[in-house]
């Protein structure tokens, strides 16, 4: 028996995870900025080391990518240089293959990806630019890597937009490796949505007032069954039933907050197009089921299958590429 899982969300998640996994600046970049500070002047002559599909890769390109790898992965200079050359070959092979399918990435898309990385590491784009330059890396070096990643992810979506089949036997084998207690328990929540409505084009003062009221509701809220006495004090407050949801079905951005709350409590107000939204935990219970851990394992197997598919495709692309070492 096979479980078929669609790929659309996987490619998007893989793209995001790829940036997060390969560009981890938070723990390393600030500590290395001064230690690796070097001039950034481009040499008047850069020797060509590799040609991939008629596109040259110079020793300067390799040095820049190696510095980026050192900043993000804490590898030795020698190891980073070896990896940099192979990365640049892969990147050019990916771009050539994307071009073959008429896929192009605009500068705006690259800049947006760069800005997202800055936001993820609590920097402005200008601060990230400065940090990279302080570490001897031109921002364009990171942007070239991002362009190749964006093109490759779009190509994967186009080429493999069907589905990945996960064998039932693989899921069962993964389940058997889990502790018995983990296999037998799932957390189920009973949830409602509380919306403090804010009409479009409301003034800043009105929005501030409604945000304050949302926090007051949250402080006074003492359970879904008793919510009428609290919510009745405020105008235009809407309650919508979400129903029962397993922990694994919760939005990842809210899962930790909901897990930390006891029944009868509200999450912090979040801004939505219709106003300020809070989630009420009306009930929480353990159920005898392995569905939660099973869902998680299916997702992990799906992601791993996608990575393997990407690796196989890249090997095929490299075999077809013209690669000349100088």
C-alpha positions as CSV (number, residue, x, y, z in Angstrom):
1,X,0.0,0.0,0.0
2,X,1.3,3.5,-0.8
3,X,0.4,6.9,0.6
4,X,0.3,9.6,-2.1
5,X,1.2,13.1,-1.0
6,X,1.1,16.2,-3.2
7,X,4.2,18.2,-3.7
8,X,3.1,21.8,-3.9
9,X,3.6,22.6,-0.3
10,X,6.8,20.5,-0.1
11,X,8.6,22.5,-2.7
12,X,7.7,25.8,-1.0
13,X,8.7,24.5,2.3
14,X,11.9,23.0,0.9
15,X,12.8,26.4,-0.6
16,X,12.3,28.2,2.7
17,X,14.1,25.5,4.7
18,X,16.9,25.5,2.3
19,X,17.6,29.2,3.0
20,X,17.2,28.7,6.7
21,X,19.5,25.6,6.8
22,X,22.3,26.9,4.6
23,X,22.3,30.6,5.5
24,X,22.4,30.5,9.4
25,X,23.8,33.8,10.2
26,X,22.5,34.4,13.7
27,X,25.0,32.3,15.6
28,X,28.1,32.9,13.5
29,X,28.1,36.0,11.3
30,X,28.5,38.7,14.0
31,X,31.4,36.9,15.7
32,X,33.2,36.5,12.4
33,X,32.7,39.9,10.9
34,X,35.8,41.5,12.4
35,X,37.9,38.3,12.4
36,X,37.5,37.9,8.6
37,X,37.4,41.6,7.6
38,X,39.3,42.1,4.3
39,X,39.2,44.5,1.4
40,X,36.6,43.8,-1.2
41,X,38.2,45.3,-4.2
42,X,37.7,43.1,-7.3
43,X,41.0,42.1,-8.8
44,X,41.9,43.5,-12.2
45,X,42.6,40.0,-13.4
46,X,40.8,36.9,-12.2
47,X,42.0,33.6,-13.6
48,X,39.3,31.3,-15.0
49,X,39.3,27.9,-13.1
50,X,36.2,26.2,-14.5
51,X,33.9,26.7,-17.5
52,X,30.3,25.3,-17.2
53,X,28.2,25.4,-20.3
54,X,30.4,28.2,-21.7
55,X,30.1,30.3,-18.5
56,X,33.4,30.9,-16.7
57,X,34.0,30.5,-13.0
58,X,37.0,32.5,-11.8
59,X,39.3,32.0,-8.8
60,X,37.7,35.2,-7.4
61,X,34.2,33.7,-7.6
62,X,35.5,30.7,-5.8
63,X,37.2,32.8,-3.1
64,X,34.0,34.8,-2.5
65,X,31.8,31.7,-2.2
66,X,34.3,30.1,0.1
67,X,34.2,33.1,2.4
68,X,30.4,32.9,2.4
69,X,30.5,29.2,3.3
70,X,33.0,29.9,6.1
71,X,30.6,32.6,7.5
72,X,27.5,30.4,7.4
73,X,28.9,26.9,8.0
74,X,32.1,27.4,10.1
75,X,34.2,25.2,7.8
76,X,37.9,25.5,7.4
77,X,39.3,27.6,4.6
78,X,40.5,24.6,2.6
79,X,37.2,22.7,3.0
80,X,35.2,25.8,2.1
81,X,37.2,26.4,-1.0
82,X,36.7,22.8,-2.3
83,X,33.0,23.1,-1.5
84,X,32.7,26.5,-3.1
85,X,34.0,25.3,-6.5
86,X,31.5,22.4,-6.5
87,X,28.6,24.7,-5.4
88,X,29.4,27.1,-8.2
89,X,29.5,24.3,-10.8
90,X,26.1,23.0,-9.5
91,X,24.6,26.5,-9.5
92,X,25.6,27.2,-13.1
93,X,24.3,23.7,-14.1
94,X,21.0,24.5,-12.4
95,X,20.7,27.9,-14.0
96,X,21.4,26.4,-17.5
97,X,18.8,23.7,-16.9
98,X,16.2,26.3,-15.7
99,X,17.0,28.4,-18.9
100,X,16.3,25.3,-21.0
101,X,12.8,25.3,-19.6
102,X,12.4,29.1,-20.1
103,X,12.6,29.8,-16.3
104,X,14.1,33.1,-15.3
105,X,14.5,34.8,-12.0
106,X,14.1,38.5,-11.8
107,X,16.4,40.8,-9.7
108,X,13.3,41.8,-7.7
109,X,12.8,38.1,-6.7
110,X,16.4,37.8,-5.7
111,X,16.3,41.0,-3.7
112,X,13.1,39.8,-1.9
113,X,14.8,36.6,-0.9
114,X,17.8,38.5,0.4
115,X,15.5,40.8,2.4
116,X,13.8,37.8,3.8
117,X,17.1,36.4,5.1
118,X,17.9,39.8,6.7
119,X,14.5,39.7,8.4
120,X,15.0,36.1,9.6
121,X,18.3,37.1,11.3
122,X,16.9,40.3,12.8
123,X,18.7,42.6,10.5
124,X,17.7,45.2,7.9
125,X,19.0,44.6,4.4
126,X,21.5,47.4,4.9
127,X,22.8,45.8,8.1
128,X,23.1,42.4,6.3
129,X,25.0,44.1,3.5
130,X,27.4,45.6,6.0
131,X,27.9,42.4,7.9
132,X,28.7,40.5,4.7
133,X,31.2,43.1,3.6
134,X,32.7,43.1,7.0
135,X,33.3,39.4,6.5
136,X,35.0,39.9,3.1
137,X,31.9,38.9,1.1
138,X,30.2,41.0,-1.5
139,X,26.4,40.8,-1.1
140,X,26.2,39.9,-4.8
141,X,27.9,36.6,-3.8
142,X,24.9,35.6,-1.7
143,X,22.5,36.9,-4.2
144,X,24.0,34.7,-6.9
145,X,23.5,31.7,-4.7
146,X,19.9,32.7,-4.0
147,X,19.2,33.1,-7.7
148,X,20.3,29.6,-8.4
149,X,18.3,28.2,-5.5
150,X,15.1,30.1,-6.7
151,X,15.5,28.9,-10.2
152,X,16.1,25.3,-9.1
153,X,13.1,25.2,-6.8
154,X,10.9,26.6,-9.6
155,X,12.3,24.0,-12.0
156,X,11.6,21.2,-9.5
157,X,8.0,22.4,-9.1
158,X,7.5,22.3,-12.9
159,X,9.2,19.0,-13.5
160,X,7.8,17.1,-10.5
161,X,4.5,18.8,-9.9
162,X,2.6,15.5,-9.5
163,X,3.1,13.6,-6.3
164,X,5.5,11.5,-4.3
165,X,4.4,8.1,-3.2
166,X,5.5,7.1,0.4
167,X,5.4,3.4,1.0
168,X,3.2,2.2,3.8
169,X,6.0,-0.2,4.8
170,X,8.4,2.8,5.2
171,X,5.9,4.6,7.5
172,X,5.4,1.4,9.6
173,X,9.1,0.9,9.9
174,X,9.6,4.5,11.1
175,X,6.8,4.1,13.6
176,X,8.4,1.0,15.0
177,X,11.5,3.0,15.8
178,X,9.5,5.4,18.0
179,X,9.0,4.9,21.7
180,X,5.8,3.0,22.5
181,X,4.5,6.0,24.5
182,X,5.0,8.3,21.5
183,X,3.2,5.9,19.2
184,X,0.2,5.6,21.4
185,X,-0.6,9.2,22.2
186,X,-1.8,12.3,20.4
187,X,-2.9,15.7,21.7
188,X,-6.3,16.9,20.5
189,X,-7.5,20.5,21.0
190,X,-11.0,22.0,20.8
191,X,-10.6,25.5,19.4
192,X,-12.6,28.6,18.7
193,X,-11.6,31.8,16.9
194,X,-12.3,35.2,18.6
195,X,-12.2,38.1,16.3
196,X,-12.3,41.8,17.4
197,X,-13.5,43.4,14.2
198,X,-11.6,46.4,12.8
199,X,-13.2,47.8,9.6
200,X,-11.0,48.7,6.6
201,X,-9.7,52.3,6.5
202,X,-10.1,52.7,10.3
203,X,-8.0,55.4,11.9
204,X,-4.8,54.6,13.8
205,X,-6.5,55.6,17.0
206,X,-9.4,53.3,16.5
207,X,-7.0,50.4,15.7
208,X,-5.1,51.1,18.9
209,X,-8.4,51.1,20.9
210,X,-9.4,47.8,19.4
211,X,-6.0,46.3,20.1
212,X,-6.3,47.4,23.8
213,X,-9.8,45.9,24.0
214,X,-8.4,42.6,22.5
215,X,-5.8,42.5,25.3
216,X,-8.5,43.2,27.9
217,X,-10.6,40.3,26.6
218,X,-7.6,38.0,26.7
219,X,-6.9,39.0,30.4
220,X,-10.5,38.5,31.4
221,X,-11.2,35.4,29.4
222,X,-11.9,32.4,31.7
223,X,-13.2,29.7,29.5
224,X,-15.3,29.1,26.4
225,X,-18.4,28.3,28.4
226,X,-18.2,31.5,30.4
227,X,-17.1,33.7,27.5
228,X,-20.5,35.4,26.9
229,X,-20.1,37.6,30.0
230,X,-16.7,38.8,28.9
231,X,-17.3,39.3,25.2
232,X,-20.7,40.9,25.7
233,X,-19.0,44.0,27.1
234,X,-17.4,44.8,23.7
235,X,-19.0,45.6,20.4
236,X,-18.4,43.8,17.1
237,X,-16.7,40.7,18.6
238,X,-17.2,37.5,16.5
239,X,-16.7,33.9,17.7
240,X,-16.2,31.2,15.1
241,X,-16.0,27.5,15.9
242,X,-12.8,25.8,14.6
243,X,-13.5,22.5,16.2
244,X,-11.2,19.6,17.2
245,X,-7.7,19.7,15.8
246,X,-4.7,17.4,16.4
247,X,-1.5,19.1,17.5
248,X,0.1,18.2,14.1
249,X,-2.8,20.0,12.3
250,X,-2.1,23.3,14.0
251,X,-0.3,26.1,12.0
252,X,3.4,25.8,12.8
253,X,3.6,29.5,13.6
254,X,1.0,29.0,16.5
255,X,1.7,25.5,17.6
256,X,4.2,26.4,20.5
257,X,1.9,29.1,21.9
258,X,-1.2,26.9,21.8
259,X,0.7,24.0,23.4
260,X,1.9,26.2,26.3
261,X,-1.7,27.4,27.1
262,X,-4.1,25.7,29.5
263,X,-7.8,25.2,28.4
264,X,-9.8,28.3,28.9
265,X,-7.1,30.7,27.7
266,X,-6.6,32.8,24.6
267,X,-3.6,33.3,22.4
268,X,-2.1,36.7,21.9
269,X,-4.0,39.0,19.4
270,X,-2.7,38.8,15.9
271,X,-3.5,41.2,13.1
272,X,-5.6,39.9,10.3
273,X,-7.5,41.6,7.4
274,X,-10.7,41.7,9.4
275,X,-9.2,42.8,12.8
276,X,-7.5,41.2,15.8
277,X,-7.8,37.5,16.1
278,X,-7.2,35.2,19.1
279,X,-7.6,31.4,19.4
280,X,-9.5,30.1,22.4
281,X,-8.4,26.7,23.8
282,X,-11.8,25.3,24.8
283,X,-10.5,21.8,25.5
284,X,-7.3,19.7,25.4
285,X,-6.9,16.0,25.8
286,X,-4.6,13.0,25.1
287,X,-6.1,10.4,22.8
288,X,-5.0,6.9,22.2
289,X,-3.8,7.2,18.7
290,X,-0.6,7.3,16.7
291,X,-2.1,9.6,14.1
292,X,-0.1,12.6,15.2
293,X,3.3,11.0,15.1
294,X,2.3,9.1,11.9
295,X,1.5,12.5,10.2
296,X,4.8,13.9,11.3
297,X,6.7,10.8,10.0
298,X,4.8,11.0,6.6
299,X,5.9,14.6,6.3
300,X,9.5,13.8,7.1
301,X,9.6,10.9,4.7
302,X,8.0,13.1,2.0
303,X,10.7,15.8,2.5
304,X,13.5,13.2,2.4
305,X,12.0,11.7,-0.8
306,X,11.9,15.2,-2.4
307,X,15.5,15.8,-1.4
308,X,16.6,12.5,-3.0
309,X,14.7,13.3,-6.2
310,X,16.4,16.7,-6.3
311,X,19.8,15.1,-5.9
312,X,19.2,12.5,-8.6
313,X,18.0,15.2,-11.0
314,X,21.1,17.3,-10.3
315,X,23.4,14.4,-11.0
316,X,21.6,14.0,-14.4
317,X,21.9,17.7,-15.1
318,X,25.6,17.6,-14.3
319,X,26.2,14.6,-16.5
320,X,24.7,16.5,-19.4
321,X,26.6,19.7,-18.7
322,X,29.9,20.7,-20.4
323,X,32.4,21.2,-17.6
324,X,35.9,22.2,-18.4
325,X,38.6,22.6,-15.7
326,X,41.4,24.9,-16.4
